[in-house]
Amino acid sequence: MSTRAPAPAESPRELADQHDLRLHRAKQLARPVGYQGQNCFIAGFCWHKGDADMTVYIEGLAEPVAPAELTILEQPQ
C-alpha cells in the first residue's frame, strides 16, 4: 500500500510552459512540428516584453504563430 499523496494537477500556465520548452527543444534538435496538418520547422522564437506566451516563427511563413497552434510530433525511437 502506497503512502504517497497524489501529485497535484498542473496548472494551465505550467502546461503552457512545458509546451514552450518542448518547442524550444524541437528547434534545437531540428525536429519538425505540426502546423495546420503539415510538418514544419521552427525558424525562431522570442518573448516580447509583457507577453505571457512566446511568439514562434515557422520556416517559410512571414507571420508569427502562437505556440498553442503547434503540435509536438512524436519521434521514432
TORPA-4810 file (N, C-alpha, C, O; in nm, 3 decimals):
<nodes>
NODE_1_0.084_-0.119_0.000_0.000_0.000_0.000_0.088_0.124_0.000_0.180_0.136_0.081_M
NODE_2_0.060_0.215_-0.089_0.142_0.335_-0.104_0.093_0.444_-0.009_-0.027_0.465_0.008_S
NODE_3_0.190_0.513_0.051_0.155_0.623_0.141_0.181_0.758_0.075_0.169_0.862_0.139_T
NODE_4_0.216_0.756_-0.053_0.243_0.881_-0.124_0.113_0.950_-0.161_0.017_0.887_-0.205_R
NODE_5_0.111_1.080_-0.142_-0.005_1.159_-0.181_-0.003_1.176_-0.333_0.105_1.181_-0.392_A
NODE_6_-0.118_1.184_-0.397_-0.120_1.205_-0.542_-0.057_1.339_-0.576_-0.069_1.437_-0.502_P
NODE_7_0.010_1.342_-0.690_0.073_1.466_-0.736_-0.035_1.569_-0.767_-0.139_1.535_-0.822_A
NODE_8_-0.010_1.695_-0.733_-0.109_1.798_-0.764_-0.121_1.816_-0.916_-0.024_1.800_-0.989_P
NODE_9_-0.240_1.849_-0.960_-0.263_1.872_-1.103_-0.185_1.996_-1.146_-0.173_2.094_-1.072_A
NODE_10_-0.133_1.990_-1.268_-0.055_2.103_-1.319_-0.150_2.212_-1.368_-0.254_2.185_-1.427_E
NODE_11_-0.110_2.335_-1.343_-0.192_2.449_-1.384_-0.180_2.469_-1.535_-0.085_2.421_-1.598_S
NODE_12_-0.275_2.541_-1.594_-0.265_2.570_-1.738_-0.134_2.643_-1.773_-0.078_2.620_-1.880_P
NODE_13_-0.088_2.730_-1.686_0.038_2.803_-1.711_0.156_2.706_-1.713_0.245_2.718_-1.798_R
NODE_14_0.158_2.610_-1.620_0.266_2.511_-1.618_0.264_2.425_-1.744_0.369_2.394_-1.800_E
NODE_15_0.146_2.386_-1.788_0.134_2.307_-1.910_0.182_2.386_-2.031_0.249_2.331_-2.119_L
NODE_16_0.148_2.515_-2.037_0.192_2.601_-2.147_0.344_2.617_-2.145_0.409_2.616_-2.250_A
NODE_17_0.401_2.632_-2.026_0.547_2.645_-2.014_0.617_2.517_-2.060_0.720_2.523_-2.126_D
NODE_18_0.561_2.402_-2.026_0.618_2.274_-2.071_0.612_2.263_-2.223_0.706_2.214_-2.285_Q
NODE_19_0.501_2.307_-2.282_0.487_2.305_-2.428_0.593_2.395_-2.492_0.654_2.358_-2.591_H
NODE_20_0.614_2.515_-2.434_0.716_2.606_-2.484_0.854_2.541_-2.479_0.933_2.554_-2.573_D
NODE_21_0.884_2.472_-2.371_1.013_2.405_-2.359_1.029_2.295_-2.463_1.138_2.276_-2.518_L
NODE_22_0.921_2.223_-2.492_0.927_2.120_-2.595_0.949_2.181_-2.733_1.020_2.124_-2.816_R
NODE_23_0.887_2.297_-2.759_0.910_2.366_-2.886_1.055_2.413_-2.897_1.116_2.404_-3.003_L
NODE_24_1.109_2.463_-2.788_1.248_2.507_-2.784_1.340_2.390_-2.816_1.436_2.404_-2.893_H
NODE_25_1.311_2.274_-2.758_1.391_2.154_-2.781_1.377_2.108_-2.927_1.475_2.064_-2.987_R
NODE_26_1.257_2.118_-2.984_1.237_2.080_-3.124_1.322_2.167_-3.216_1.379_2.117_-3.313_A
NODE_27_1.332_2.296_-3.185_1.416_2.384_-3.266_1.563_2.346_-3.251_1.635_2.338_-3.350_K
NODE_28_1.607_2.322_-3.128_1.747_2.287_-3.103_1.788_2.161_-3.179_1.899_2.153_-3.232_Q
NODE_29_1.698_2.063_-3.185_1.729_1.935_-3.247_1.685_1.927_-3.394_1.696_1.822_-3.456_L
NODE_30_1.636_2.040_-3.448_1.589_2.046_-3.588_1.484_1.939_-3.615_1.491_1.868_-3.715_A
NODE_31_1.388_1.929_-3.525_1.278_1.833_-3.542_1.155_1.907_-3.590_1.130_2.021_-3.550_R
NODE_32_1.078_1.844_-3.677_0.957_1.910_-3.727_0.849_1.919_-3.619_0.845_1.839_-3.526_P
NODE_33_0.763_2.016_-3.635_0.644_2.031_-3.552_0.523_2.034_-3.646_0.538_2.064_-3.764_V
NODE_34_0.407_2.005_-3.595_0.287_2.007_-3.677_0.220_2.143_-3.673_0.203_2.203_-3.566_G
NODE_35_0.182_2.192_-3.790_0.108_2.319_-3.801_0.012_2.308_-3.918_0.054_2.290_-4.032_Y
NODE_36_-0.116_2.319_-3.889_-0.222_2.311_-3.989_-0.208_2.186_-4.077_-0.223_2.193_-4.199_Q
NODE_37_-0.179_2.074_-4.014_-0.172_1.947_-4.085_-0.043_1.921_-4.162_-0.032_1.821_-4.232_G
NODE_38_0.053_2.011_-4.149_0.180_1.993_-4.219_0.295_1.984_-4.120_0.287_2.036_-4.009_Q
NODE_39_0.402_1.919_-4.162_0.524_1.916_-4.083_0.606_2.039_-4.119_0.636_2.062_-4.236_N
NODE_40_0.642_2.118_-4.019_0.717_2.241_-4.040_0.834_2.246_-3.942_0.840_2.169_-3.846_C
NODE_41_0.926_2.336_-3.969_1.039_2.356_-3.880_1.033_2.496_-3.820_0.988_2.591_-3.886_F
NODE_42_1.077_2.509_-3.698_1.078_2.638_-3.629_1.201_2.715_-3.675_1.313_2.667_-3.663_I
NODE_43_1.178_2.836_-3.727_1.287_2.922_-3.770_1.341_3.002_-3.652_1.460_3.031_-3.645_A
NODE_44_1.253_3.038_-3.559_1.295_3.116_-3.443_1.177_3.143_-3.352_1.062_3.115_-3.386_G
NODE_45_1.206_3.199_-3.238_1.101_3.236_-3.144_1.155_3.345_-3.052_1.276_3.362_-3.038_F
NODE_46_1.064_3.416_-2.989_1.104_3.520_-2.895_0.990_3.548_-2.798_0.875_3.515_-2.824_C
NODE_47_1.027_3.609_-2.688_0.930_3.656_-2.590_0.933_3.807_-2.594_1.037_3.868_-2.568_W
NODE_48_0.819_3.867_-2.625_0.810_4.013_-2.625_0.780_4.059_-2.483_0.706_3.992_-2.410_H
NODE_49_0.835_4.169_-2.445_0.816_4.221_-2.309_0.667_4.233_-2.277_0.592_4.295_-2.352_K
NODE_50_0.626_4.175_-2.167_0.488_4.183_-2.122_0.399_4.070_-2.171_0.288_4.053_-2.121_G
NODE_51_0.446_3.991_-2.268_0.366_3.879_-2.318_0.386_3.756_-2.231_0.497_3.727_-2.186_D
NODE_52_0.278_3.683_-2.209_0.287_3.560_-2.131_0.338_3.445_-2.217_0.406_3.356_-2.166_A
NODE_53_0.307_3.446_-2.346_0.347_3.338_-2.436_0.453_3.386_-2.533_0.459_3.504_-2.568_D
NODE_54_0.535_3.292_-2.577_0.635_3.328_-2.677_0.570_3.337_-2.814_0.460_3.288_-2.836_M
NODE_55_0.640_3.400_-2.905_0.599_3.410_-3.044_0.690_3.318_-3.124_0.812_3.323_-3.109_T
NODE_56_0.631_3.234_-3.208_0.708_3.136_-3.284_0.702_3.172_-3.432_0.597_3.212_-3.483_V
NODE_57_0.815_3.158_-3.499_0.823_3.181_-3.642_0.856_3.048_-3.710_0.949_2.978_-3.670_Y
NODE_58_0.779_3.016_-3.813_0.794_2.892_-3.887_0.868_2.921_-4.018_0.843_3.023_-4.082_I
NODE_59_0.958_2.831_-4.056_1.031_2.849_-4.183_0.931_2.857_-4.298_0.843_2.773_-4.311_E
NODE_60_0.947_2.960_-4.382_0.862_2.977_-4.498_0.737_3.060_-4.474_0.665_3.090_-4.569_G
NODE_61_0.710_3.098_-4.350_0.594_3.182_-4.318_0.642_3.316_-4.265_0.734_3.322_-4.183_L
NODE_62_0.579_3.422_-4.311_0.617_3.555_-4.265_0.550_3.593_-4.133_0.606_3.669_-4.054_A
NODE_63_0.431_3.540_-4.110_0.355_3.575_-3.990_0.392_3.484_-3.873_0.417_3.366_-3.892_E
NODE_64_0.395_3.539_-3.751_0.423_3.456_-3.634_0.307_3.363_-3.603_0.194_3.385_-3.647_P
NODE_65_0.336_3.259_-3.528_0.238_3.157_-3.492_0.235_3.146_-3.339_0.339_3.152_-3.274_V
NODE_66_0.117_3.130_-3.283_0.104_3.108_-3.139_0.151_2.967_-3.106_0.123_2.874_-3.182_A
NODE_67_0.221_2.949_-2.994_0.270_2.816_-2.958_0.159_2.711_-2.948_0.181_2.594_-2.980_P
NODE_68_0.041_2.752_-2.905_-0.069_2.658_-2.890_-0.116_2.601_-3.023_-0.183_2.497_-3.026_A
NODE_69_-0.083_2.667_-3.135_-0.122_2.619_-3.267_-0.028_2.511_-3.321_-0.055_2.451_-3.425_E
NODE_70_0.082_2.486_-3.250_0.181_2.389_-3.294_0.168_2.260_-3.215_0.136_2.260_-3.096_L
NODE_71_0.193_2.150_-3.283_0.186_2.018_-3.222_0.325_1.957_-3.218_0.399_1.961_-3.317_T
NODE_72_0.360_1.902_-3.105_0.487_1.830_-3.093_0.468_1.694_-3.158_0.379_1.618_-3.118_I
NODE_73_0.549_1.662_-3.256_0.540_1.535_-3.327_0.625_1.430_-3.256_0.736_1.458_-3.211_L
NODE_74_0.571_1.310_-3.247_0.645_1.200_-3.185_0.761_1.160_-3.276_0.745_1.153_-3.398_E
NODE_75_0.874_1.134_-3.217_0.991_1.091_-3.292_1.012_0.941_-3.272_1.000_0.892_-3.160_Q
NODE_76_1.043_0.869_-3.378_1.069_0.725_-3.363_1.192_0.702_-3.277_1.289_0.778_-3.282_P
NODE_77_1.187_0.599_-3.200_1.298_0.567_-3.109_1.400_0.480_-3.175_1.500_0.444_-3.113_Q
</nodes>
